[in-house]
Each structure stands twice: as C-alpha cells, then as structure tokens.
C-alpha cells in the first residue's frame, strides 16, 4: 500500500531587515557596516535559511546609535561592544522604546510630501506614526506647518539638492520638532553630507512604510538632548585683567607655564562672557541662547579662577589683596 503523504508544514519566513536595508535605515553605507562587522563584531544577528544576515528593529536602532557616537568622535573599536543603553548615555540621546512597549509606541510626525503622507496614513506601522500636520512639498512647509509640535519632521523629495537646505532649516525653526528625517530618490553625496552635518537623518526613500517608521524611530533614538545650561548667573570676576597679567608674569618653583596659560584662559572666558551679553539677537529665543552662553562662560570662569587660586597657593604666587 502506498504510504500516506506526510503533511507539509508551512515554511516560516524569517523576519528582519537584510544588511543593505539595515544599513540604510541606520544611515550607514553598507560597506561601512560590513567593515564594522568583520573587524569589530558590532552585530550578533540571525540568518535566513539562505545565509543572509537579518537585523531586528532594535538592532537597527543600535547601529544608528553607533553611527552617532562615531560621528561625535568616538573610535568604533572602543564602542562596538557597548549595548544600546550605554550608547544612549554616551551619545546624550533620547532613550529608545523598550522591546515590550515598541509595538504600542506612537510617534508624532509632520510630513513635507503629499504622496508620502498618503502612504503613511493608509498603513499601520510599528512604531505607529501619527501625522499631526502635512505640507504638499518642502517649499512652503515652514509657513504651512508653523508652530506645529512633533517628534519628527519627515521630508520626502525626489531630487534633493543643496538648494533645499535653507528650506529645511526654515521649516525646522518654524516648528517644535525633536529631529528631522530626509528621504530622497536622487541626491549627490556632498548634499547628503551637509544634511547630516546639520543633524538630519538622510536615507534613500524606502518603498515600504514600515521602513519609514523604523527610520523615524532610529532618528528619534539618536536625537541629541543637550544638557540644561546653568540656571543662575555666575559671580562677578575676582581677578581683573591687571591681576591676571601679574600672575602670568610670576615665576613658580617648578618652572612651568601653567600660571600664564590659566591667566590666558580666564582672560578669554571673561571676554566671551561680555561678548555674549552684547551680541545682537534676532528674537527672544536668540536672546535666551546668548544669555545661556554668557552664564555658561561665567561658570567656567569661576571654575578656572578657583583652579588658578589653588595653583597660586601651591606655588606661593602672589594673589591680589582680599582674594
């Protein structure tokens, strides 16, 4: 009798992003990703039945963080083995969503590009994308979406050139957004580099809305959160230029140049402190920024005054009366 045919089990399709897609979503050239993996073992990923490397959304976010800290000047060899939380702390970045909460997370986005807005509105993604404002195109986006608050400003342009940079900057200034994602179909490498220098995540436009969502999540994970400036003004100067000049000219027992160098630093800090307060301001936000710069310079000056005082006591250098 013929043997009954065995029931065929449905083949489970492996999930994840291939290396080319993962590199693009992380803002990396795929060649760079391959070098990082070969030399530094940056990724421990699954493989498909055909041997292709497959990256999860969390692994893509980690690659984006690696790129960010390397762009900040850290050597890839020193950060390749750090986990996502360590990279977040090193980058000064917003924490990424936990694996448990990633499926329910929703990002608010403002979209410049009518076709992209329609595609994203029709598909549910993870993380979810809530379009709070949109503009038909980049030109006029600053006026159309002025005052809008969103996690991400998402821009799509078929042909991206350096001429678009002022429009992107204008849109960013007109809105309250944490980061900017620029998608293009054709763009020269110099423009891509300039956009990245201005803090944009730049990638070739993917056809899948799910990839757009991952890009937005990656960009938001890498969005820098600058530390708050000092809340109070610094105390007045304790050493004027004449006193600093006298200390710089004093000799020490170890014949070093530190008194002169510290005096030069203090003179420059005091000068920058005054300059920041006198600098012309375009608006209230600009005035607040320069006030923050002046306070920061003042607090740095106080720390260096204390350092110079400790050096003077240690080396027996003359200090002004009442210091």
C-alpha positions in Angstrom: 0.0 0.0 0.0 1.3 3.5 -0.8 2.5 5.4 2.2 0.3 8.3 3.2 1.8 11.6 2.2 3.3 13.5 5.1 1.6 16.7 6.0 3.7 19.6 4.7 4.4 22.2 7.4 4.2 25.8 6.2 7.6 27.3 5.9 8.2 30.0 8.5 9.5 33.2 6.8 12.4 34.7 8.7 11.7 38.2 9.9 14.1 41.1 9.9 15.9 43.5 7.7 18.7 42.5 5.3 22.1 44.2 5.7 21.5 46.7 2.9 18.2 47.8 4.3 19.5 47.8 7.9 22.5 50.0 6.9 20.2 52.4 5.0 17.8 52.7 8.0 20.8 53.4 10.3 22.2 56.0 8.0 25.3 53.9 7.2 26.9 53.0 3.9 26.5 49.2 3.7 30.3 48.9 3.1 30.9 50.6 6.4 28.6 48.2 8.2 30.4 45.2 6.6 33.8 46.5 7.8 32.4 47.2 11.3 31.1 43.6 11.5 34.2 42.0 10.1 36.7 43.9 12.2 34.7 44.7 15.4 31.8 42.3 15.5 29.2 45.1 16.0 26.2 42.8 15.4 25.1 39.4 16.5 22.3 38.8 14.1 20.2 35.9 12.9 20.5 34.4 9.5 17.9 33.3 6.9 17.9 29.7 5.6 20.0 31.1 2.7 22.6 32.6 5.0 21.5 36.2 4.7 22.0 38.4 7.8 18.8 39.6 9.3 18.5 42.6 11.7 15.7 43.4 14.1 14.4 46.9 14.6 16.2 47.1 17.9 19.5 46.1 16.2 18.9 48.8 13.6 18.4 51.4 16.3 21.7 50.3 17.9 23.5 50.7 14.6 22.1 54.2 14.4 23.4 54.9 17.8 26.8 53.5 16.9 27.0 55.8 13.9 26.0 58.8 16.1 28.7 58.3 18.7 31.3 57.6 15.9 30.3 60.9 14.3 30.8 62.6 17.6 34.5 61.4 17.6 34.5 58.1 19.4 36.5 55.3 17.8 34.4 52.4 16.6 36.8 50.0 18.2 36.0 51.4 21.7 32.2 51.5 21.3 31.5 48.5 19.1 30.6 46.2 22.1 28.6 48.7 24.1 24.9 47.9 24.5 22.1 50.3 23.5 21.7 51.9 27.0 25.5 52.6 27.1 25.4 54.1 23.7 22.4 56.3 24.6 24.3 57.6 27.6 27.4 58.2 25.6 25.5 60.0 22.8 23.4 62.1 25.1 20.4 60.7 23.2 16.8 60.1 24.0 16.2 56.5 25.2 14.8 54.1 22.7 11.5 52.4 23.4 11.7 49.1 25.3 11.0 45.9 23.4 7.8 45.4 25.3 6.5 48.9 24.5 7.8 49.3 21.0 4.7 47.8 19.4 2.4 50.3 21.1 4.6 53.4 20.8 3.3 56.2 18.6 5.5 58.9 17.1 4.0 62.2 16.1 5.3 63.4 12.7 4.9 66.4 10.5 5.3 65.4 6.8 6.5 67.5 3.9 5.4 65.5 0.9 1.8 64.8 -0.1 2.4 61.3 -1.6 4.3 60.2 1.5 1.6 61.5 3.8 -1.0 59.5 1.9 1.1 56.3 2.0 1.7 56.5 5.7 -1.9 57.3 6.5 -3.1 54.1 4.8 -0.7 51.7 6.6 -0.4 50.8 10.3 3.3 50.6 11.3 5.4 49.8 14.3 6.2 52.2 15.8 3.0 53.9 15.0 3.1 57.2 13.1 0.6 59.9 13.9 0.6 62.6 11.3 -0.2 65.9 13.1 0.5 68.2 10.1 1.5 67.9 6.5 2.5 70.1 3.6 2.3 69.2 -0.1 6.0 69.8 -0.6 9.1 71.2 1.2 8.7 74.6 -0.4 6.2 76.4 1.8 6.4 73.9 4.6 7.7 76.5 7.1 4.6 78.6 6.5 2.1 75.7 6.3 3.3 74.0 9.5 4.5 76.9 11.5 4.1 76.4 15.3 3.4 72.6 14.9 4.9 70.4 17.6 6.0 66.9 16.6 8.6 64.2 17.3 9.8 64.1 13.7 9.8 66.4 10.7 9.7 63.9 7.8 10.6 65.3 4.4 10.5 63.4 1.1 11.9 64.8 -2.2 12.5 63.0 -5.4 15.5 65.2 -6.3 17.3 66.6 -3.3 19.9 69.3 -3.7 21.8 71.7 -1.6 19.3 74.4 -2.5 16.8 72.6 -0.2 18.9 73.1 2.9 17.7 76.7 3.7 14.1 75.5 3.3 14.7 72.6 5.7 16.3 74.9 8.2 13.4 77.3 7.9 10.9 74.5 8.5 12.8 73.3 11.5 13.0 76.8 13.0 9.2 77.4 12.4 8.3 74.2 14.2 8.9 72.4 17.5 10.4 69.1 16.4 13.0 66.8 18.0 14.6 65.6 14.8 14.5 65.6 11.0 14.4 62.7 8.6 15.1 63.5 4.9 14.2 60.9 2.3 15.4 61.2 -1.3 15.4 59.3 -4.6 18.3 61.1 -6.2 20.9 63.2 -4.2 24.6 63.9 -4.6 26.9 62.8 -1.8 28.0 66.3 -0.9 24.4 67.3 -0.1 23.8 64.1 1.9 26.9 65.0 3.9 25.8 68.6 4.5 22.4 67.5 5.6 23.9 65.0 8.1 26.2 67.7 9.4 23.0 69.7 10.2 21.6 66.9 12.3 19.3 65.2 9.7 19.0 61.5 9.3 19.2 61.1 5.5 18.3 58.0 3.5 17.2 56.9 0.1 13.4 56.8 0.2 12.2 53.3 1.0 9.0 51.9 -0.7 7.8 50.2 2.5 6.0 52.5 5.1 7.3 50.1 7.8 10.9 51.1 6.9 9.9 54.7 7.1 8.6 54.1 10.7 11.9 52.4 11.7 13.8 55.3 10.2 11.8 57.7 12.3 12.4 55.6 15.4 16.1 55.4 14.7 16.3 59.2 14.2 14.5 59.9 17.4 16.7 57.5 19.3 19.7 59.4 18.1 18.2 62.9 18.6 20.6 64.7 20.9 19.2 66.2 24.1 21.6 69.0 25.1 22.2 69.3 28.9 20.5 72.2 30.5 22.5 75.3 31.0 23.2 76.9 34.4 20.1 78.4 36.0 21.8 81.3 37.8 24.3 83.9 36.7 28.0 83.4 37.7 29.5 85.6 40.5 31.5 88.6 39.4 35.1 88.4 38.4 37.6 88.0 41.2 40.6 88.7 39.1 40.7 91.6 36.6 43.0 91.7 33.6 45.7 93.5 35.6 45.8 90.9 38.3 45.8 88.1 35.7 48.8 89.7 34.0 50.7 89.9 37.3 50.0 86.3 38.0 51.0 85.3 34.5 54.4 87.0 34.9 55.1 85.4 38.3 57.7 82.6 38.5 56.9 79.3 40.1 59.2 76.8 41.8 58.7 74.2 39.1 59.3 76.5 36.2 56.0 75.7 34.4 53.8 77.8 32.1 50.5 76.9 33.9 50.0 80.3 35.5 50.3 82.1 32.2 48.1 79.6 30.4 45.4 79.8 33.1 45.6 83.6 33.0 45.1 83.5 29.2 42.1 81.2 29.5 40.5 83.4 32.2 41.0 86.5 30.1 39.3 84.8 27.1 36.4 83.4 29.1 35.8 86.9 30.6 35.9 88.4 27.2 33.5 85.9 25.7 31.2 86.3 28.7 30.9 90.0 28.0 30.6 89.4 24.2 27.7 87.0 24.6 25.7 89.6 26.6 26.4 92.2 24.0 25.8 90.1 20.9 22.9 91.2 18.6 19.8 89.0 18.9 17.2 88.2 16.2 14.4 87.3 18.5 13.6 86.3 22.1 14.8 82.7 21.6 18.1 84.0 20.3 18.5 86.4 23.3 17.8 83.5 25.7 20.5 81.4 23.9 23.1 84.2 24.3 22.2 84.7 27.9 22.8 81.0 28.4 26.2 81.3 26.7 27.1 84.1 29.0 26.1 82.2 32.1 28.0 79.1 30.9 31.1 81.2 30.2 30.8 82.8 33.6 30.5 79.5 35.5 33.5 78.2 33.5 35.4 81.3 34.5 34.6 80.7 38.2 36.0 77.1 38.0 39.2 78.3 36.4 39.6 81.1 38.9 39.4 78.5 41.6 42.0 76.4 39.8 44.3 79.4 39.5 43.8 80.1 43.2 44.8 76.6 44.1 47.9 76.8 41.9 48.9 80.1 43.4 48.7 78.8 46.9 50.6 75.6 46.0 53.4 77.6 44.3 53.5 80.6 46.6 52.4 83.0 43.8 51.2 86.5 44.9 47.4 86.9 44.9 45.5 90.3 45.0 44.5 91.6 48.4 41.2 90.2 49.6 41.4 87.2 47.3 
